[in-house]
Amino acid sequence: MPDAGGAGGRAARDPAFLASLAPQGWEELLLPVDGLRPDQAVVGRLDGFLGPDGVIRFIEFNPDPGGPINSHHLGQAFDVAPVMEAFGRRYEVTRPATAPNLLRSLGALQAKGGRSGLPTLAEFGPASPDDTDEEVAYQQYLEAHGVRQRIVTSEDDWTYEGGVLRVGDFPVDVVTYISSVGFGGFVVGCGPDHPVTRALTDGAARFLNGLFRSVILRTKALFAVMSRMADEGTLDAERGALLKRHLPWTRLVREEHTSRDGASVDLVPWIAEHREHLVLKPVNEFGGSGVTLGWQTDADTWKATLQRALGEAWVVQERVPMQPQAFPVFDGSGVHQQSLNSDMNPFLWENGRQEGFLVRQSASSMLNLAQGGSLTTLAVVRAR
């Protein structure tokens, strides 16, 4: 697939491309901070489903993903279970790494800044209620492996002097945020003259994954733009073919004629008529918020959602087929088989290196943890 980090760089250089991503208007204020600085990517995640044909189709890109620490811990818990120890004597079982790659990538980011070792980390908080458990695990894992951290809840505790950013007396190499609450506090409270903003602009500190990149690439409009480019032949043949194979057809919801299976369609009436095969999503929400599955929605609700989408920034996306499978489930009293949907979401490290997966399961078509999905672990099993 084309490099999503490259899309972030293009958005910083090309106003027309940035506009095509349906920005909210304030993202351009972040562009001078680090939008044009190369090599910002540390970790990302493509979210997708393995289809009946064995092809993964990706529905979203997440530039600041959760899951690598919890996936790592869950894999460790499985591996010491007696049943897995017995299984491992008959088969070779390996787990693609997640959490260790975060440490490796943080070290690589530190090296890009001309420093050795692991960076010090300041995290804007607080965590939202849904994030608390994961963030505690995240902080404990990093601390145990030598990453010193500070949680910051005020924009007033910072100084930037002599090329060093500090929160209190703690020197800071990398800035990030715990949740949307913390990020909102950072954006609202740290204007262009704030110590954090000046340090990021000067390159004395870095924002994890890049401040501008993190904001602009989380939009669901990204895949609408990439899908359109593939259909209109504006990419080279190899990249266009890869996008068509791995991305479902996606468009911004608006009054227009667009290409679909080689033909021109009037988009809005076409969406209204084909709800059983489509999904509507607001471009700037996350955790499954607002996602409307046409095959689970009555005609009147679909029509009302489509009208809302026309007045806001939404995308329409082709339904990706799922393969429900029977999994053993412990319900508190025993183990039984249950038919569950699952996804397969590869992590990307250090500007595109892939290793490890987030895997979720649910009895419904919505697998987000905030929508009731559960986390599991992925193992590669080979005969001995």
C-alpha contacts under 8 A as a table, 3 or more apart, distances in Angstrom:
res1	aa1	res2	aa2	distance
1	M	239	R	6.63
1	M	242	L	6.01
1	M	243	L	6.36
1	M	246	H	7.98
2	P	6	G	7.69
2	P	239	R	6.59
2	P	243	L	7.99
3	D	6	G	5.13
3	D	7	A	6.74
3	D	351	N	7.91
3	D	352	G	6.97
4	A	7	A	4.94
4	A	8	G	6.55
4	A	217	L	7.54
5	G	8	G	5.02
5	G	9	G	6.46
5	G	40	Q	7.96
5	G	41	A	6.57
5	G	213	R	7.47
5	G	351	N	6.79
6	G	9	G	5.03
6	G	10	R	6.17
7	A	10	R	5.01
7	A	11	A	6.10
7	A	217	L	7.77
8	G	11	A	5.08
8	G	12	A	6.40
8	G	35	G	7.81
8	G	212	F	7.86
8	G	213	R	5.28
8	G	216	I	6.88
8	G	217	L	6.37
9	G	12	A	5.15
9	G	13	R	6.46
9	G	35	G	6.90
9	G	36	L	6.50
9	G	38	P	7.61
9	G	213	R	7.69
10	R	13	R	5.09
10	R	14	D	5.65
10	R	17	F	7.06
10	R	18	L	7.77
11	A	14	D	5.35
11	A	15	P	6.64
11	A	17	F	5.56
11	A	18	L	4.48
11	A	216	I	7.85
12	A	15	P	7.26
12	A	18	L	7.07
12	A	31	L	6.37
12	A	35	G	5.44
12	A	36	L	6.16
13	R	36	L	7.39
14	D	17	F	5.34
14	D	18	L	6.29
15	P	18	L	4.99
15	P	19	A	6.13
16	A	19	A	5.09
16	A	20	S	6.34
17	F	20	S	5.07
17	F	21	L	6.83
18	L	21	L	5.45
18	L	22	A	7.51
18	L	23	P	7.16
19	A	22	A	5.66
19	A	23	P	6.34
20	S	23	P	7.92
20	S	221	A	7.76
20	S	225	V	6.88
21	L	216	I	7.66
21	L	219	T	6.99
21	L	221	A	5.14
21	L	222	L	5.88
21	L	225	V	7.01
22	A	219	T	7.81
22	A	221	A	6.47
22	A	283	V	7.89
22	A	313	A	6.69
23	P	26	W	7.69
23	P	27	E	6.67
23	P	216	I	7.22
23	P	219	T	7.96
24	Q	27	E	6.77
25	G	28	E	6.77
26	W	29	L	5.61
26	W	30	L	7.62
27	E	30	L	5.48
27	E	31	L	6.89
27	E	212	F	7.05
27	E	215	V	7.03
27	E	216	I	7.06
28	E	31	L	5.07
28	E	32	P	7.81
29	L	32	P	6.90
30	L	33	V	5.42
30	L	34	D	7.27
30	L	35	G	7.09
30	L	211	L	6.97
30	L	212	F	5.46
31	L	34	D	6.09
31	L	35	G	4.44
31	L	36	L	7.33
31	L	212	F	5.61
32	P	35	G	5.96
32	P	36	L	7.39
32	P	201	T	7.17
33	V	197	T	6.74
33	V	198	R	7.83
33	V	200	L	6.17
33	V	201	T	4.45
33	V	211	L	7.61
33	V	212	F	7.52
34	D	37	R	5.20
34	D	200	L	6.81
34	D	201	T	5.96
34	D	210	G	6.59
34	D	211	L	6.53
34	D	212	F	6.34
35	G	210	G	7.47
35	G	211	L	7.41
35	G	212	F	5.17
35	G	213	R	6.67
37	R	40	Q	6.96
39	D	112	K	8.00
39	D	351	N	6.98
40	Q	109	L	7.85
40	Q	208	L	7.50
40	Q	209	N	5.18
40	Q	210	G	4.95
40	Q	213	R	7.77
40	Q	351	N	7.77
41	A	44	G	7.64
41	A	208	L	7.75
41	A	209	N	4.57
41	A	210	G	6.64
41	A	349	W	7.45
41	A	350	E	5.85
41	A	351	N	5.10
42	V	102	L	7.84
42	V	105	S	5.68
42	V	106	L	7.00
42	V	109	L	7.09
42	V	208	L	7.01
42	V	209	N	5.28
42	V	348	L	7.90
42	V	349	W	5.40
42	V	350	E	4.69
42	V	351	N	6.37
43	V	63	P	6.72
43	V	64	D	6.81
43	V	65	P	7.41
43	V	102	L	7.27
43	V	105	S	7.49
43	V	209	N	6.75
43	V	347	F	6.98
43	V	348	L	5.46
43	V	349	W	4.58
43	V	350	E	6.46
43	V	351	N	7.63
44	G	61	F	7.38
44	G	62	N	5.68
44	G	63	P	4.40
44	G	64	D	5.87
44	G	65	P	5.94
44	G	347	F	5.77
44	G	348	L	4.91
44	G	349	W	6.58
45	R	61	F	5.92
45	R	62	N	5.11
45	R	63	P	6.45
45	R	64	D	7.73
45	R	65	P	6.03
45	R	345	N	6.40
45	R	346	P	5.71
45	R	347	F	4.41
45	R	348	L	5.66
46	L	58	F	6.28
46	L	59	I	7.71
46	L	60	E	6.06
46	L	61	F	4.68
46	L	62	N	6.29
46	L	345	N	5.38
46	L	346	P	5.65
46	L	347	F	6.66
46	L	348	L	7.74
47	D	58	F	5.42
47	D	59	I	5.91
47	D	60	E	5.34
47	D	61	F	6.22
47	D	62	N	7.53
47	D	343	D	7.51
47	D	344	M	6.71
47	D	345	N	4.44
47	D	346	P	7.07
48	G	56	I	6.22
48	G	57	R	5.26
48	G	58	F	3.89
48	G	59	I	5.44
48	G	60	E	7.21
48	G	343	D	5.92
48	G	344	M	5.63
48	G	345	N	5.62
49	F	56	I	5.35
49	F	57	R	5.54
49	F	58	F	6.59
49	F	320	V	7.23
49	F	321	P	7.75
49	F	322	M	6.67
49	F	342	S	7.31
49	F	343	D	4.70
49	F	344	M	5.53
49	F	345	N	7.69
50	L	53	D	7.94
50	L	54	G	5.93
50	L	55	V	5.60
50	L	56	I	4.30
50	L	57	R	6.55
50	L	322	M	7.13
50	L	323	Q	7.70
50	L	343	D	6.81
50	L	344	M	6.62
51	G	54	G	5.34
51	G	55	V	5.47
51	G	56	I	6.12
51	G	57	R	7.26
51	G	320	V	7.53
51	G	321	P	5.89
51	G	322	M	5.97
51	G	323	Q	6.66
52	P	55	V	7.50
52	P	321	P	7.46
52	P	322	M	7.43
52	P	323	Q	6.48
55	V	245	R	7.75
55	V	246	H	7.13
56	I	246	H	6.10
56	I	344	M	7.74
57	R	245	R	7.35
57	R	246	H	4.37
57	R	247	L	5.26
57	R	248	P	6.52
57	R	320	V	7.13
58	F	61	F	7.83
58	F	246	H	6.01
58	F	247	L	5.30
58	F	248	P	7.15
59	I	223	F	7.51
59	I	247	L	6.55
59	I	248	P	6.83
60	E	220	K	6.35
60	E	223	F	6.93
61	F	217	L	7.40
61	F	218	R	6.55
61	F	220	K	7.65
62	N	65	P	5.53
62	N	217	L	7.45
62	N	218	R	5.62
63	P	209	N	7.12
63	P	213	R	7.83
63	P	214	S	5.62
63	P	217	L	6.45
63	P	218	R	6.03
64	D	209	N	7.22
64	D	214	S	6.66
65	P	68	P	7.99
66	G	69	I	7.95
66	G	134	E	7.87
67	G	70	N	5.33
67	G	71	S	5.72
67	G	134	E	7.79
67	G	358	L	6.25
68	P	71	S	5.23
68	P	72	H	6.14
68	P	98	T	5.04
68	P	99	A	5.10
68	P	102	L	7.78
68	P	358	L	7.12
69	I	72	H	5.09
69	I	73	H	6.26
69	I	98	T	7.03
69	I	99	A	5.10
69	I	134	E	7.78
69	I	137	A	6.80
69	I	138	Y	5.87
69	I	141	Y	7.35
70	N	73	H	5.10
70	N	74	L	5.98
70	N	134	E	6.84
70	N	137	A	7.20
70	N	138	Y	7.94
71	S	74	L	5.13
71	S	75	G	6.17
71	S	98	T	7.08
71	S	99	A	7.86
71	S	357	F	7.96
71	S	358	L	6.50
71	S	375	L	7.53
71	S	376	T	7.15
71	S	377	T	5.99
72	H	75	G	5.22
72	H	76	Q	6.40
72	H	97	A	7.26
72	H	98	T	5.95
72	H	99	A	5.79
73	H	76	Q	5.08
73	H	77	A	6.27
74	L	77	A	5.05
74	L	78	F	6.28
74	L	376	T	7.06
74	L	377	T	6.30
75	G	78	F	5.14
75	G	79	D	6.20
75	G	95	R	7.40
75	G	377	T	5.59
75	G	378	L	7.53
76	Q	79	D	5.13
76	Q	80	V	6.63
77	A	80	V	5.66
77	A	81	A	6.61
78	F	81	A	5.33
78	F	84	M	6.54
79	D	84	M	5.65
79	D	85	E	6.59
80	V	84	M	6.75
80	V	85	E	6.40
81	A	84	M	5.36
81	A	85	E	6.29
82	P	85	E	5.01
82	P	86	A	6.21
83	V	86	A	5.21
83	V	87	F	6.11
84	M	87	F	4.77
84	M	88	G	5.89
85	E	88	G	5.06
85	E	89	R	6.60
86	A	89	R	5.36
86	A	90	R	7.13
87	F	90	R	5.48
87	F	91	Y	6.20
88	G	91	Y	5.00
88	G	92	E	5.91
88	G	93	V	6.04
89	R	92	E	7.55
90	R	383	A	7.51
90	R	384	R	6.70
91	Y	381	V	6.48
91	Y	382	R	5.83
91	Y	383	A	5.03
91	Y	384	R	5.25
92	E	381	V	5.70
92	E	382	R	5.07
92	E	383	A	6.05
92	E	384	R	5.69
93	V	379	A	6.38
93	V	380	V	5.70
93	V	381	V	4.73
93	V	382	R	6.58
94	T	379	A	5.66
94	T	380	V	5.22
94	T	381	V	6.69
95	R	356	G	7.63
95	R	378	L	6.50
95	R	379	A	4.68
95	R	380	V	6.07
96	P	355	E	5.99
96	P	356	G	4.57
96	P	357	F	7.43
96	P	378	L	7.75
96	P	379	A	7.17
96	P	380	V	7.76
97	A	100	P	6.25
97	A	101	N	6.57
97	A	355	E	6.32
97	A	356	G	5.12
98	T	101	N	5.49
98	T	102	L	6.96
98	T	347	F	7.54
98	T	355	E	6.91
98	T	356	G	5.06
98	T	357	F	7.18
99	A	102	L	5.22
99	A	103	L	6.98
100	P	103	L	5.31
100	P	104	R	6.44
101	N	104	R	4.90
101	N	105	S	5.98
101	N	349	W	7.06
101	N	355	E	7.98
102	L	105	S	5.10
102	L	106	L	6.12
102	L	349	W	7.57
103	L	106	L	5.13
103	L	107	G	6.25
103	L	118	L	7.61
103	L	142	L	7.63
103	L	145	H	7.97
104	R	107	G	5.16
104	R	108	A	6.30
105	S	108	A	4.92
105	S	109	L	6.18
105	S	349	W	6.44
105	S	350	E	5.73
106	L	109	L	5.03
106	L	110	Q	6.23
106	L	118	L	6.27
106	L	119	P	6.76
107	G	110	Q	5.04
107	G	111	A	6.24
107	G	116	S	7.42
107	G	117	G	5.89
107	G	118	L	4.87
107	G	119	P	6.91
108	A	111	A	5.02
108	A	112	K	6.36
108	A	350	E	7.46
109	L	112	K	5.15
109	L	113	G	6.71
110	Q	113	G	5.25
110	Q	114	G	6.71
110	Q	115	R	5.40
110	Q	116	S	6.31
110	Q	117	G	6.96
110	Q	118	L	6.36
110	Q	119	P	5.80
110	Q	173	D	7.72
111	A	114	G	4.98
111	A	115	R	5.03
111	A	116	S	5.68
111	A	117	G	7.69
112	K	115	R	7.31
113	G	203	G	7.70
113	G	204	A	7.89
118	L	146	G	7.15
118	L	147	V	6.13
119	P	147	V	6.42
119	P	148	R	7.59
119	P	172	V	7.73
119	P	173	D	5.45
119	P	174	V	6.45
120	T	147	V	5.92
120	T	148	R	5.09
120	T	149	Q	5.91
120	T	171	P	7.09
120	T	172	V	5.33
120	T	173	D	5.16
120	T	174	V	6.22
121	L	147	V	7.06
121	L	148	R	6.25
121	L	149	Q	4.67
121	L	150	R	6.50
121	L	172	V	5.90
121	L	173	D	6.20
121	L	174	V	4.94
121	L	175	V	5.90
121	L	176	T	7.46
122	A	149	Q	5.61
122	A	150	R	4.86
122	A	151	I	5.98
122	A	152	V	6.80
122	A	167	V	7.85
122	A	172	V	6.26
122	A	173	D	7.98
122	A	174	V	6.38
122	A	175	V	4.97
122	A	176	T	6.33
122	A	177	Y	7.90
123	E	149	Q	7.44
123	E	150	R	6.25
123	E	151	I	4.93
123	E	152	V	5.87
123	E	175	V	6.01
123	E	176	T	4.89
123	E	177	Y	4.65
123	E	178	I	6.03
124	F	151	I	6.05
124	F	152	V	4.84
124	F	153	T	5.90
124	F	175	V	7.80
124	F	176	T	6.32
124	F	177	Y	4.30
124	F	178	I	5.88
124	F	179	S	7.93
124	F	182	G	4.83
124	F	183	F	6.61
124	F	185	G	7.71
124	F	186	F	6.86
125	G	151	I	6.26
125	G	152	V	5.77
125	G	153	T	5.18
125	G	177	Y	6.17
125	G	178	I	5.27
125	G	179	S	6.63
125	G	181	V	6.80
125	G	182	G	4.21
125	G	183	F	7.64
126	P	151	I	7.82
126	P	152	V	7.72
126	P	153	T	6.22
126	P	178	I	6.57
126	P	179	S	7.06
126	P	181	V	6.67
126	P	182	G	5.67
127	A	130	D	7.90
127	A	131	D	5.71
127	A	132	T	5.47
127	A	135	E	7.23
127	A	178	I	5.45
127	A	179	S	5.29
127	A	181	V	6.95
127	A	182	G	7.01
128	S	131	D	5.29
128	S	132	T	6.30
128	S	179	S	6.08
128	S	180	S	7.59
128	S	181	V	6.54
129	P	132	T	5.56
130	D	133	D	7.63
130	D	370	A	7.43
131	D	134	E	5.63
131	D	135	E	6.01
131	D	178	I	7.89
131	D	179	S	6.98
132	T	135	E	5.22
132	T	136	V	6.19
133	D	136	V	5.30
133	D	137	A	6.42
134	E	137	A	5.14
134	E	138	Y	6.09
135	E	138	Y	4.82
135	E	139	Q	6.07
135	E	178	I	6.89
136	V	139	Q	5.22
136	V	140	Q	6.07
137	A	140	Q	5.15
137	A	141	Y	6.05
138	Y	141	Y	5.34
138	Y	142	L	6.33
139	Q	142	L	5.29
139	Q	143	E	6.03
139	Q	149	Q	7.70
140	Q	143	E	5.14
140	Q	144	A	6.04
141	Y	144	A	5.19
141	Y	145	H	6.42
142	L	145	H	5.18
142	L	146	G	6.42
142	L	147	V	5.14
142	L	148	R	7.58
143	E	146	G	5.31
143	E	147	V	4.94
143	E	148	R	5.77
143	E	149	Q	7.15
144	A	147	V	7.40
150	R	170	F	7.80
152	V	155	E	7.69
152	V	167	V	7.94
153	T	182	G	7.38
154	S	157	D	6.28
154	S	185	G	7.98
155	E	158	W	6.73
155	E	185	G	7.76
155	E	186	F	6.95
155	E	189	G	5.93
155	E	190	C	6.54
157	D	167	V	5.46
157	D	168	G	5.85
158	W	165	L	7.29
158	W	166	R	5.63
158	W	167	V	4.44
158	W	168	G	6.29
158	W	195	P	6.24
158	W	196	V	7.11
159	T	165	L	5.94
159	T	166	R	5.29
159	T	167	V	6.45
159	T	168	G	7.50
159	T	195	P	5.54
159	T	196	V	7.79
160	Y	163	G	6.65
160	Y	164	V	5.60
160	Y	165	L	4.44
160	Y	166	R	6.24
160	Y	195	P	5.06
160	Y	196	V	7.27
160	Y	198	R	7.73
160	Y	199	A	6.65
161	E	164	V	5.55
161	E	165	L	6.77
163	G	199	A	7.41
163	G	204	A	5.90
164	V	171	P	6.69
164	V	172	V	7.43
164	V	199	A	7.60
164	V	204	A	6.42
164	V	205	A	7.85
165	L	171	P	5.84
165	L	172	V	5.47
165	L	173	D	7.41
165	L	195	P	7.12
165	L	196	V	6.93
165	L	199	A	6.26
165	L	204	A	7.13
165	L	205	A	6.85
166	R	169	D	6.05
166	R	170	F	5.24
166	R	171	P	4.37
166	R	172	V	5.44
167	V	170	F	5.29
167	V	171	P	6.66
167	V	172	V	7.11
172	V	175	V	7.21
172	V	205	A	6.87
173	D	204	A	7.40
173	D	205	A	4.84
173	D	206	R	6.45
174	V	205	A	5.57
174	V	206	R	4.85
174	V	207	F	5.58
174	V	208	L	6.20
175	V	205	A	7.27
175	V	206	R	6.16
175	V	207	F	4.69
175	V	208	L	6.00
176	T	207	F	5.77
176	T	208	L	5.38
177	Y	180	S	7.68
177	Y	182	G	5.54
177	Y	183	F	5.54
178	I	181	V	7.81
178	I	182	G	5.90
178	I	183	F	7.41
179	S	182	G	5.20
179	S	183	F	6.23
180	S	183	F	4.90
180	S	184	G	5.89
181	V	184	G	5.23
181	V	185	G	6.35
182	G	185	G	5.12
182	G	186	F	6.26
183	F	186	F	4.99
183	F	187	V	6.22
184	G	187	V	5.23
184	G	188	V	6.05
185	G	188	V	5.31
185	G	189	G	5.67
185	G	190	C	8.00
186	F	189	G	5.27
186	F	190	C	5.55
187	V	190	C	5.68
187	V	191	G	7.31
188	V	191	G	7.19
190	C	193	D	7.61
190	C	194	H	5.25
190	C	195	P	7.96
190	C	196	V	7.03
190	C	197	T	6.59
191	G	194	H	5.40
191	G	197	T	6.84
192	P	197	T	5.73
192	P	198	R	6.81
193	D	197	T	6.63
193	D	198	R	6.28
194	H	197	T	5.32
194	H	198	R	6.19
195	P	198	R	5.16
195	P	199	A	6.05
196	V	199	A	5.17
196	V	200	L	6.15
197	T	200	L	5.16
197	T	201	T	6.05
198	R	201	T	5.06
198	R	202	D	6.10
199	A	202	D	5.13
199	A	203	G	6.06
199	A	204	A	5.07
199	A	205	A	5.53
199	A	206	R	7.94
200	L	203	G	5.07
200	L	204	A	6.15
200	L	205	A	5.10
200	L	206	R	5.48
200	L	207	F	6.87
201	T	204	A	7.77
202	D	205	A	7.69
203	G	206	R	6.35
206	R	210	G	7.02
207	F	210	G	4.96
207	F	211	L	5.49
208	L	211	L	7.16
209	N	213	R	6.85
209	N	214	S	6.06
210	G	213	R	5.15
210	G	214	S	5.78
211	L	214	S	5.30
211	L	215	V	6.50
212	F	215	V	5.35
212	F	216	I	6.16
213	R	216	I	5.31
213	R	217	L	5.78
214	S	217	L	5.79
214	S	218	R	6.40
215	V	218	R	5.84
215	V	219	T	7.64
216	I	219	T	6.13
217	L	222	L	6.67
218	R	222	L	7.82
218	R	284	N	7.43
219	T	222	L	5.90
219	T	283	V	5.30
219	T	284	N	5.48
220	K	223	F	6.18
220	K	224	A	7.27
220	K	281	K	7.83
220	K	282	P	7.54
220	K	283	V	4.51
220	K	284	N	6.78
220	K	315	V	7.03
221	A	224	A	4.96
221	A	225	V	6.29
221	A	251	R	7.63
221	A	252	L	6.52
221	A	283	V	5.83
221	A	314	W	7.68
221	A	315	V	6.48
222	L	225	V	5.30
222	L	226	M	6.32
223	F	226	M	4.90
223	F	227	S	5.79
223	F	247	L	7.48
223	F	250	T	6.40
223	F	251	R	7.89
224	A	227	S	5.16
224	A	228	R	6.13
224	A	249	W	7.62
224	A	250	T	4.58
224	A	251	R	4.43
224	A	252	L	6.01
224	A	315	V	7.01
225	V	228	R	5.23
225	V	229	M	6.19
225	V	250	T	7.97
225	V	251	R	7.24
226	M	229	M	5.08
226	M	230	A	6.26
226	M	243	L	7.42
227	S	230	A	5.20
227	S	231	D	6.26
227	S	243	L	6.83
227	S	244	K	7.19
227	S	247	L	6.91
227	S	248	P	7.50
227	S	249	W	5.88
227	S	250	T	5.82
227	S	251	R	7.37
228	R	231	D	5.09
228	R	232	E	5.99
228	R	250	T	7.43
228	R	251	R	7.08
229	M	232	E	5.20
229	M	233	G	6.08
229	M	234	T	5.30
229	M	235	L	6.43
229	M	240	G	7.65
230	A	233	G	5.31
230	A	234	T	6.50
230	A	235	L	6.21
230	A	239	R	7.74
230	A	240	G	4.58
230	A	241	A	7.37
230	A	243	L	6.35
230	A	244	K	6.56
231	D	234	T	7.98
231	D	240	G	7.57
231	D	244	K	7.70
231	D	259	S	6.93
231	D	262	G	7.96
232	E	259	S	7.73
233	G	236	D	7.34
233	G	237	A	7.69
233	G	240	G	6.88
235	L	239	R	6.25
235	L	240	G	5.54
236	D	239	R	5.63
236	D	240	G	6.04
237	A	240	G	5.13
237	A	241	A	6.06
238	E	241	A	5.27
238	E	242	L	6.31
239	R	242	L	5.06
239	R	243	L	6.20
240	G	243	L	5.24
240	G	244	K	6.28
241	A	244	K	5.18
241	A	245	R	6.17
242	L	245	R	5.10
242	L	246	H	6.12
243	L	246	H	5.26
243	L	247	L	5.37
244	K	247	L	5.68
244	K	248	P	7.10
244	K	249	W	7.69
245	R	248	P	7.91
248	P	317	Q	6.58
248	P	318	E	5.52
248	P	319	R	7.43
248	P	320	V	6.87
249	W	260	R	7.91
249	W	317	Q	5.83
249	W	318	E	5.36
250	T	315	V	6.78
250	T	316	V	5.68
250	T	317	Q	4.29
250	T	318	E	6.38
251	R	315	V	5.50
251	R	316	V	5.46
251	R	317	Q	6.59
252	L	313	A	7.37
252	L	314	W	5.95
252	L	315	V	4.28
252	L	316	V	6.29
253	V	267	L	7.66
253	V	268	V	7.22
253	V	309	A	6.40
253	V	310	L	6.01
253	V	313	A	7.28
253	V	314	W	5.68
253	V	315	V	5.24
253	V	316	V	6.13
254	R	267	L	7.28
254	R	268	V	6.79
254	R	310	L	5.74
255	E	266	D	7.67
255	E	267	L	6.48
255	E	268	V	6.06
255	E	310	L	7.90
256	E	266	D	6.07
256	E	267	L	5.78
256	E	268	V	7.50
257	H	264	S	6.15
257	H	265	V	5.32
257	H	266	D	4.48
257	H	267	L	5.60
258	T	264	S	5.32
258	T	265	V	5.52
258	T	266	D	6.70
258	T	267	L	6.40
259	S	262	G	5.96
259	S	263	A	5.38
259	S	264	S	4.56
259	S	265	V	6.23
260	R	263	A	5.29
260	R	264	S	6.15
260	R	265	V	6.56
265	V	270	W	6.75
266	D	269	P	6.11
266	D	270	W	6.02
267	L	270	W	5.08
267	L	271	I	6.11
268	V	271	I	5.15
268	V	272	A	6.34
269	P	272	A	5.02
269	P	273	E	6.29
270	W	273	E	5.19
270	W	274	H	6.24
271	I	274	H	5.36
271	I	275	R	6.25
271	I	278	L	7.52
271	I	316	V	7.79
272	A	275	R	6.15
272	A	302	W	7.40
272	A	303	K	6.51
272	A	306	L	7.47
274	H	277	H	5.87
274	H	278	L	6.70
275	R	278	L	5.09
275	R	279	V	7.43
275	R	293	L	7.98
275	R	294	G	4.45
275	R	295	W	6.31
275	R	299	A	7.95
275	R	302	W	7.19
276	E	294	G	4.96
276	E	295	W	4.10
276	E	296	Q	7.77
277	H	294	G	6.59
277	H	295	W	6.61
277	H	318	E	6.10
277	H	319	R	5.16
278	L	293	L	6.70
278	L	294	G	5.44
278	L	295	W	7.46
278	L	316	V	6.65
278	L	317	Q	5.64
278	L	318	E	4.73
278	L	319	R	4.94
279	V	291	V	7.09
279	V	292	T	5.69
279	V	293	L	4.76
279	V	294	G	5.62
279	V	316	V	5.59
279	V	317	Q	5.15
279	V	318	E	6.34
279	V	319	R	6.15
280	L	291	V	5.88
280	L	292	T	5.14
280	L	293	L	6.72
280	L	294	G	7.58
280	L	305	T	7.90
280	L	306	L	7.72
280	L	309	A	7.91
280	L	314	W	6.85
280	L	315	V	5.81
280	L	316	V	4.62
280	L	317	Q	6.50
281	K	290	G	6.12
281	K	291	V	4.63
281	K	292	T	6.44
281	K	314	W	5.39
281	K	315	V	5.36
281	K	316	V	6.49
282	P	285	E	5.84
282	P	290	G	6.27
282	P	291	V	6.98
282	P	309	A	7.32
282	P	312	E	7.83
282	P	313	A	6.03
282	P	314	W	4.13
282	P	315	V	6.36
283	V	313	A	5.91
283	V	314	W	5.05
283	V	315	V	6.36
284	N	313	A	7.89
285	E	288	G	7.38
285	E	289	S	5.90
285	E	290	G	7.20
286	F	289	S	5.71
287	G	368	N	5.79
287	G	369	L	7.28
287	G	370	A	5.71
287	G	371	Q	7.26
288	G	291	V	5.54
288	G	366	M	7.23
288	G	368	N	6.03
288	G	370	A	7.23
288	G	371	Q	6.67
292	T	297	T	7.30
292	T	302	W	7.93
292	T	305	T	7.90
293	L	296	Q	5.50
293	L	297	T	6.29
294	G	297	T	5.01
294	G	298	D	7.67
294	G	302	W	6.72
295	W	298	D	7.98
297	T	301	T	6.36
297	T	302	W	6.15
298	D	301	T	5.51
298	D	302	W	6.19
299	A	302	W	5.08
299	A	303	K	6.14
300	D	303	K	5.11
300	D	304	A	6.24
301	T	304	A	5.08
301	T	305	T	6.06
302	W	305	T	5.09
302	W	306	L	6.07
303	K	306	L	5.08
303	K	307	Q	6.31
304	A	307	Q	5.15
304	A	308	R	6.33
305	T	308	R	5.01
305	T	309	A	6.09
306	L	309	A	4.93
306	L	310	L	6.30
307	Q	310	L	5.20
307	Q	311	G	6.72
308	R	311	G	5.29
308	R	312	E	6.42
309	A	312	E	5.14
309	A	313	A	6.23
309	A	314	W	5.22
309	A	315	V	7.80
310	L	313	A	7.22
310	L	314	W	7.45
322	M	341	N	6.62
322	M	342	S	7.72
323	Q	341	N	6.35
323	Q	342	S	7.71
324	P	339	S	5.80
324	P	340	L	5.09
324	P	341	N	4.52
324	P	342	S	7.21
325	Q	338	Q	7.86
325	Q	339	S	5.14
325	Q	340	L	5.55
325	Q	341	N	6.61
326	A	337	Q	5.75
326	A	338	Q	5.16
326	A	339	S	4.34
326	A	340	L	6.29
327	F	337	Q	5.36
327	F	338	Q	5.44
327	F	339	S	6.35
327	F	340	L	6.79
328	P	335	V	6.16
328	P	336	H	5.50
328	P	337	Q	4.58
328	P	338	Q	6.41
329	V	335	V	5.33
329	V	336	H	5.40
329	V	337	Q	5.99
329	V	338	Q	6.48
330	F	333	S	7.14
330	F	334	G	5.49
330	F	335	V	4.36
330	F	336	H	6.55
331	D	334	G	5.91
331	D	335	V	6.50
331	D	336	H	7.75
339	S	363	A	6.69
340	L	361	Q	6.15
340	L	362	S	5.36
340	L	363	A	4.63
340	L	364	S	7.55
341	N	361	Q	5.51
341	N	362	S	5.36
341	N	363	A	5.93
341	N	364	S	6.93
341	N	365	S	6.82
341	N	367	L	7.74
342	S	359	V	6.82
342	S	360	R	5.50
342	S	361	Q	4.35
342	S	362	S	6.55
342	S	367	L	7.26
343	D	359	V	5.62
343	D	360	R	5.66
343	D	361	Q	6.82
343	D	367	L	7.50
344	M	357	F	6.50
344	M	358	L	6.37
344	M	359	V	5.16
344	M	360	R	7.44
345	N	357	F	5.22
345	N	358	L	5.04
345	N	359	V	6.21
346	P	354	Q	6.77
346	P	355	E	6.79
346	P	356	G	5.90
346	P	357	F	4.32
346	P	358	L	6.42
347	F	354	Q	5.86
347	F	355	E	5.96
347	F	356	G	5.69
347	F	357	F	5.64
347	F	358	L	7.30
348	L	351	N	7.17
348	L	352	G	5.08
348	L	353	R	5.37
348	L	354	Q	4.58
348	L	355	E	6.65
349	W	352	G	5.45
349	W	353	R	4.88
349	W	354	Q	6.10
349	W	355	E	7.56
350	E	353	R	5.92
357	F	377	T	8.00
357	F	378	L	6.85
358	L	375	L	7.71
358	L	376	T	7.81
358	L	377	T	7.23
358	L	378	L	7.78
359	V	375	L	6.09
359	V	376	T	5.63
359	V	377	T	6.11
359	V	378	L	6.78
360	R	367	L	6.16
360	R	368	N	7.48
360	R	369	L	7.79
360	R	373	G	6.35
360	R	374	S	5.45
360	R	375	L	4.54
360	R	376	T	5.77
361	Q	367	L	5.98
361	Q	373	G	5.63
361	Q	374	S	5.33
361	Q	375	L	6.41
361	Q	376	T	7.09
362	S	365	S	7.05
362	S	366	M	7.04
362	S	367	L	5.43
362	S	372	G	7.21
362	S	373	G	4.79
362	S	374	S	6.39
363	A	373	G	7.98
364	S	367	L	6.99
366	M	371	Q	6.45
366	M	372	G	7.83
366	M	373	G	7.07
367	L	371	Q	6.68
367	L	372	G	6.97
367	L	373	G	4.55
367	L	374	S	7.41
368	N	371	Q	5.16
368	N	372	G	6.63
368	N	373	G	5.24
368	N	374	S	7.84
369	L	372	G	5.19
369	L	373	G	4.36
369	L	374	S	5.82
369	L	375	L	7.51
370	A	373	G	7.03
